[in-house]
Amino acid sequence: MSDINSCVAVYDLQQQLEDSIAALQRNGYDLKKVSVIGKGGYSEQHHFALILSRGMPRFHGEQADFWNRVHALLGSAGFFWAPGFGPFTVAGAIVTVLTGKPDRKLIGGKLHRLGMGLYAVGLSGDSALHYESVVDQGRLILIVQGPRDEVERASETIARTESTEMAVHAA
């Protein structure tokens, strides 16, 4: 594990997650320290694309409106396909972690690319496996990173929203 503090919240609905981001923003939290991860609406029955247009990422597909709003708020965007896990979409601070070279030795090779990124931002191996499973089920996760006091303040804000699960992972 690292010395990074994180708060991770799980959502069943896109609107619940967007409401949490809005609450963080209203309370002055730096959205550059926030990430969102989900399956991105990809399926065998629907087209999906991530296109860079005029320097801005634009999603096309079933959940395009949601992902385009999230990327507009959080900045960075990414679409990944991990062998053994499949597709997932990310926005925010974790994009740079996921685009780096993964350490395949992490916890005996049990983690996919997403789990390795979660581990790299301070989550334990067991937590990373859990959140991989959550995303694989089609749910969304919101990650807030920062110094302990900022993460605790963010967790208090998130606790007042409609997340289905929330945990603080302290360094």
Short mmCIF file of the C-alpha atoms (twelve columns), coordinates in Angstrom:
data_MODEL
# 
_entry.id   MODEL 
# 
loop_
_atom_site.group_PDB 
_atom_site.id 
_atom_site.type_symbol 
_atom_site.label_atom_id 
_atom_site.label_alt_id 
_atom_site.label_comp_id 
_atom_site.label_asym_id 
_atom_site.label_seq_id 
_atom_site.Cartn_x 
_atom_site.Cartn_y 
_atom_site.Cartn_z 
_atom_site.pdbx_PDB_model_num 
ATOM 1   C CA . MET A 1   0.000   0.000   0.000   1 
ATOM 2   C CA . SER A 2   1.000   3.600   -0.399  1 
ATOM 3   C CA . ASP A 3   0.692   6.710   1.720   1 
ATOM 4   C CA . ILE A 4   -2.371  7.899   -0.202  1 
ATOM 5   C CA . ASN A 5   -5.689  8.478   1.548   1 
ATOM 6   C CA . SER A 6   -8.849  7.655   -0.376  1 
ATOM 7   C CA . CYS A 7   -12.588 7.604   0.082   1 
ATOM 8   C CA . VAL A 8   -14.441 5.211   -2.217  1 
ATOM 9   C CA . ALA A 9   -18.207 5.286   -2.697  1 
ATOM 10  C CA . VAL A 10  -20.339 2.897   -4.749  1 
ATOM 11  C CA . TYR A 11  -23.453 3.899   -6.703  1 
ATOM 12  C CA . ASP A 12  -26.153 1.972   -8.491  1 
ATOM 13  C CA . LEU A 13  -27.440 4.988   -10.415 1 
ATOM 14  C CA . GLN A 14  -25.650 7.615   -12.469 1 
ATOM 15  C CA . GLN A 15  -27.720 10.443  -10.979 1 
ATOM 16  C CA . GLN A 16  -26.698 9.461   -7.447  1 
ATOM 17  C CA . LEU A 17  -23.042 9.699   -8.423  1 
ATOM 18  C CA . GLU A 18  -23.533 13.031  -10.195 1 
ATOM 19  C CA . ASP A 19  -25.315 14.379  -7.102  1 
ATOM 20  C CA . SER A 20  -22.294 13.390  -4.992  1 
ATOM 21  C CA . ILE A 21  -19.891 15.165  -7.343  1 
ATOM 22  C CA . ALA A 22  -22.108 18.261  -7.180  1 
ATOM 23  C CA . ALA A 23  -22.108 18.096  -3.362  1 
ATOM 24  C CA . LEU A 24  -18.309 17.839  -3.303  1 
ATOM 25  C CA . GLN A 25  -18.087 20.791  -5.679  1 
ATOM 26  C CA . ARG A 26  -20.500 22.886  -3.562  1 
ATOM 27  C CA . ASN A 27  -18.368 22.167  -0.500  1 
ATOM 28  C CA . GLY A 28  -15.230 23.390  -2.253  1 
ATOM 29  C CA . TYR A 29  -13.525 20.057  -2.813  1 
ATOM 30  C CA . ASP A 30  -10.871 20.082  -5.557  1 
ATOM 31  C CA . LEU A 31  -12.378 17.928  -8.327  1 
ATOM 32  C CA . LYS A 32  -8.875  17.276  -9.694  1 
ATOM 33  C CA . LYS A 33  -8.592  14.744  -6.852  1 
ATOM 34  C CA . VAL A 34  -11.783 12.899  -7.827  1 
ATOM 35  C CA . SER A 35  -12.175 9.878   -10.116 1 
ATOM 36  C CA . VAL A 36  -15.118 7.893   -11.465 1 
ATOM 37  C CA . ILE A 37  -14.970 4.329   -12.770 1 
ATOM 38  C CA . GLY A 38  -17.663 2.246   -14.457 1 
ATOM 39  C CA . LYS A 39  -18.313 -0.164  -17.289 1 
ATOM 40  C CA . GLY A 40  -19.172 2.741   -19.569 1 
ATOM 41  C CA . GLY A 41  -22.321 1.244   -21.010 1 
ATOM 42  C CA . TYR A 42  -20.446 -1.035  -23.354 1 
ATOM 43  C CA . SER A 43  -22.268 -4.155  -24.452 1 
ATOM 44  C CA . GLU A 44  -22.289 -6.461  -27.426 1 
ATOM 45  C CA . GLN A 45  -25.620 -4.916  -28.481 1 
ATOM 46  C CA . HIS A 46  -24.637 -1.229  -28.419 1 
ATOM 47  C CA . HIS A 47  -21.909 0.720   -30.161 1 
ATOM 48  C CA . PHE A 48  -19.392 2.609   -28.068 1 
ATOM 49  C CA . ALA A 49  -16.658 5.092   -28.928 1 
ATOM 50  C CA . LEU A 50  -14.282 7.449   -27.177 1 
ATOM 51  C CA . ILE A 51  -13.199 10.125  -29.619 1 
ATOM 52  C CA . LEU A 52  -10.818 13.033  -29.105 1 
ATOM 53  C CA . SER A 53  -12.452 16.019  -30.776 1 
ATOM 54  C CA . ARG A 54  -10.846 19.471  -30.630 1 
ATOM 55  C CA . GLY A 55  -8.784  18.326  -27.675 1 
ATOM 56  C CA . MET A 56  -11.795 17.113  -25.694 1 
ATOM 57  C CA . PRO A 57  -12.804 13.494  -25.109 1 
ATOM 58  C CA . ARG A 58  -16.305 12.726  -26.375 1 
ATOM 59  C CA . PHE A 59  -18.162 9.523   -25.685 1 
ATOM 60  C CA . HIS A 60  -20.666 8.014   -28.071 1 
ATOM 61  C CA . GLY A 61  -22.924 5.186   -27.009 1 
ATOM 62  C CA . GLU A 62  -25.650 4.230   -24.581 1 
ATOM 63  C CA . GLN A 63  -24.239 6.206   -21.599 1 
ATOM 64  C CA . ALA A 64  -22.616 9.027   -23.595 1 
ATOM 65  C CA . ASP A 65  -24.479 11.894  -21.897 1 
ATOM 66  C CA . PHE A 66  -23.464 10.741  -18.424 1 
ATOM 67  C CA . TRP A 67  -19.792 10.138  -19.269 1 
ATOM 68  C CA . ASN A 68  -19.485 13.397  -21.198 1 
ATOM 69  C CA . ARG A 69  -20.822 15.338  -18.181 1 
ATOM 70  C CA . VAL A 70  -18.475 13.525  -15.789 1 
ATOM 71  C CA . HIS A 71  -15.459 14.127  -18.025 1 
ATOM 72  C CA . ALA A 72  -16.342 17.808  -18.350 1 
ATOM 73  C CA . LEU A 73  -16.211 18.089  -14.547 1 
ATOM 74  C CA . LEU A 74  -13.212 15.874  -13.812 1 
ATOM 75  C CA . GLY A 75  -10.983 16.389  -16.841 1 
ATOM 76  C CA . SER A 76  -9.108  13.296  -17.950 1 
ATOM 77  C CA . ALA A 77  -10.897 10.476  -19.729 1 
ATOM 78  C CA . GLY A 78  -10.028 6.915   -20.563 1 
ATOM 79  C CA . PHE A 79  -11.495 3.738   -21.955 1 
ATOM 80  C CA . PHE A 80  -9.704  0.487   -21.181 1 
ATOM 81  C CA . TRP A 81  -10.099 -3.140  -22.134 1 
ATOM 82  C CA . ALA A 82  -8.468  -5.531  -19.678 1 
ATOM 83  C CA . PRO A 83  -8.038  -9.216  -20.574 1 
ATOM 84  C CA . GLY A 84  -10.138 -11.323 -18.228 1 
ATOM 85  C CA . PHE A 85  -12.141 -8.293  -17.097 1 
ATOM 86  C CA . GLY A 86  -13.390 -6.536  -20.206 1 
ATOM 87  C CA . PRO A 87  -14.100 -2.865  -20.844 1 
ATOM 88  C CA . PHE A 88  -14.243 -0.076  -18.310 1 
ATOM 89  C CA . THR A 89  -14.354 3.698   -18.478 1 
ATOM 90  C CA . VAL A 90  -12.641 6.159   -16.163 1 
ATOM 91  C CA . ALA A 91  -12.629 9.885   -15.543 1 
ATOM 92  C CA . GLY A 92  -10.436 12.064  -13.389 1 
ATOM 93  C CA . ALA A 93  -7.220  11.641  -11.463 1 
ATOM 94  C CA . ILE A 94  -6.920  7.858   -11.784 1 
ATOM 95  C CA . VAL A 95  -6.526  8.053   -15.579 1 
ATOM 96  C CA . THR A 96  -2.822  8.881   -15.295 1 
ATOM 97  C CA . VAL A 97  -2.274  5.966   -12.911 1 
ATOM 98  C CA . LEU A 98  -4.000  3.514   -15.253 1 
ATOM 99  C CA . THR A 99  -2.020  4.667   -18.282 1 
ATOM 100 C CA . GLY A 100 1.283   3.975   -16.508 1 
ATOM 101 C CA . LYS A 101 3.107   0.661   -16.594 1 
ATOM 102 C CA . PRO A 102 1.306   -1.834  -14.340 1 
ATOM 103 C CA . ASP A 103 3.124   -3.874  -11.706 1 
ATOM 104 C CA . ARG A 104 1.945   -7.371  -12.581 1 
ATOM 105 C CA . LYS A 105 3.448   -8.820  -9.394  1 
ATOM 106 C CA . LEU A 106 0.841   -7.138  -7.212  1 
ATOM 107 C CA . ILE A 107 -0.820  -9.555  -4.793  1 
ATOM 108 C CA . GLY A 108 0.169   -12.627 -6.729  1 
ATOM 109 C CA . GLY A 109 -1.185  -11.498 -10.083 1 
ATOM 110 C CA . LYS A 110 -4.834  -11.628 -8.929  1 
ATOM 111 C CA . LEU A 111 -5.647  -8.077  -10.025 1 
ATOM 112 C CA . HIS A 112 -6.690  -6.925  -13.475 1 
ATOM 113 C CA . ARG A 113 -5.581  -3.552  -14.833 1 
ATOM 114 C CA . LEU A 114 -8.327  -1.750  -12.903 1 
ATOM 115 C CA . GLY A 115 -7.399  -3.425  -9.617  1 
ATOM 116 C CA . MET A 116 -3.732  -2.560  -10.117 1 
ATOM 117 C CA . GLY A 117 -4.725  1.084   -10.529 1 
ATOM 118 C CA . LEU A 118 -6.857  0.971   -7.388  1 
ATOM 119 C CA . TYR A 119 -3.992  -0.612  -5.472  1 
ATOM 120 C CA . ALA A 120 -1.650  2.099   -6.765  1 
ATOM 121 C CA . VAL A 121 -3.905  4.829   -5.322  1 
ATOM 122 C CA . GLY A 122 -3.758  3.410   -1.819  1 
ATOM 123 C CA . LEU A 123 -6.342  0.641   -1.594  1 
ATOM 124 C CA . SER A 124 -5.432  -2.750  -0.164  1 
ATOM 125 C CA . GLY A 125 -5.344  -5.746  -2.475  1 
ATOM 126 C CA . ASP A 126 -8.590  -7.073  -0.999  1 
ATOM 127 C CA . SER A 127 -10.300 -3.707  -1.463  1 
ATOM 128 C CA . ALA A 128 -9.024  -3.453  -5.039  1 
ATOM 129 C CA . LEU A 129 -10.462 -6.911  -5.790  1 
ATOM 130 C CA . HIS A 130 -13.768 -5.896  -4.194  1 
ATOM 131 C CA . TYR A 131 -14.083 -2.717  -6.263  1 
ATOM 132 C CA . GLU A 132 -13.126 -4.576  -9.456  1 
ATOM 133 C CA . SER A 133 -16.087 -6.849  -8.718  1 
ATOM 134 C CA . VAL A 134 -18.352 -3.857  -8.063  1 
ATOM 135 C CA . VAL A 135 -17.476 -2.320  -11.445 1 
ATOM 136 C CA . ASP A 136 -17.848 -5.683  -13.170 1 
ATOM 137 C CA . GLN A 137 -21.425 -5.828  -11.786 1 
ATOM 138 C CA . GLY A 138 -22.191 -2.603  -13.655 1 
ATOM 139 C CA . ARG A 139 -22.082 -0.298  -10.646 1 
ATOM 140 C CA . LEU A 140 -20.139 2.974   -10.481 1 
ATOM 141 C CA . ILE A 141 -17.415 4.002   -8.078  1 
ATOM 142 C CA . LEU A 142 -16.330 7.461   -7.009  1 
ATOM 143 C CA . ILE A 143 -12.834 7.881   -5.576  1 
ATOM 144 C CA . VAL A 144 -11.664 10.948  -3.689  1 
ATOM 145 C CA . GLN A 145 -7.949  11.218  -2.902  1 
ATOM 146 C CA . GLY A 146 -5.912  13.623  -0.842  1 
ATOM 147 C CA . PRO A 147 -4.523  14.436  2.565   1 
ATOM 148 C CA . ARG A 148 -6.314  12.715  5.422   1 
ATOM 149 C CA . ASP A 149 -8.250  15.803  6.584   1 
ATOM 150 C CA . GLU A 150 -9.515  16.537  3.046   1 
ATOM 151 C CA . VAL A 151 -10.556 12.919  2.492   1 
ATOM 152 C CA . GLU A 152 -12.369 12.852  5.835   1 
ATOM 153 C CA . ARG A 153 -14.193 16.084  4.928   1 
ATOM 154 C CA . ALA A 154 -15.109 14.625  1.529   1 
ATOM 155 C CA . SER A 155 -16.341 11.409  3.168   1 
ATOM 156 C CA . GLU A 156 -18.652 13.451  5.419   1 
ATOM 157 C CA . THR A 157 -20.111 15.093  2.306   1 
ATOM 158 C CA . ILE A 158 -20.484 11.765  0.496   1 
ATOM 159 C CA . ALA A 159 -22.110 10.177  3.571   1 
ATOM 160 C CA . ARG A 160 -25.006 12.607  3.121   1 
ATOM 161 C CA . THR A 161 -25.596 11.388  -0.452  1 
ATOM 162 C CA . GLU A 162 -27.182 8.231   -1.814  1 
ATOM 163 C CA . SER A 163 -24.180 5.935   -2.130  1 
ATOM 164 C CA . THR A 164 -24.865 2.252   -1.523  1 
ATOM 165 C CA . GLU A 165 -21.475 1.746   0.098   1 
ATOM 166 C CA . MET A 166 -18.672 4.015   1.271   1 
ATOM 167 C CA . ALA A 167 -15.296 3.458   2.917   1 
ATOM 168 C CA . VAL A 168 -12.292 5.575   3.810   1 
ATOM 169 C CA . HIS A 169 -8.942  3.955   3.077   1 
ATOM 170 C CA . ALA A 170 -6.373  5.793   5.210   1 
ATOM 171 C CA . ALA A 171 -2.642  5.588   4.637   1 
# 
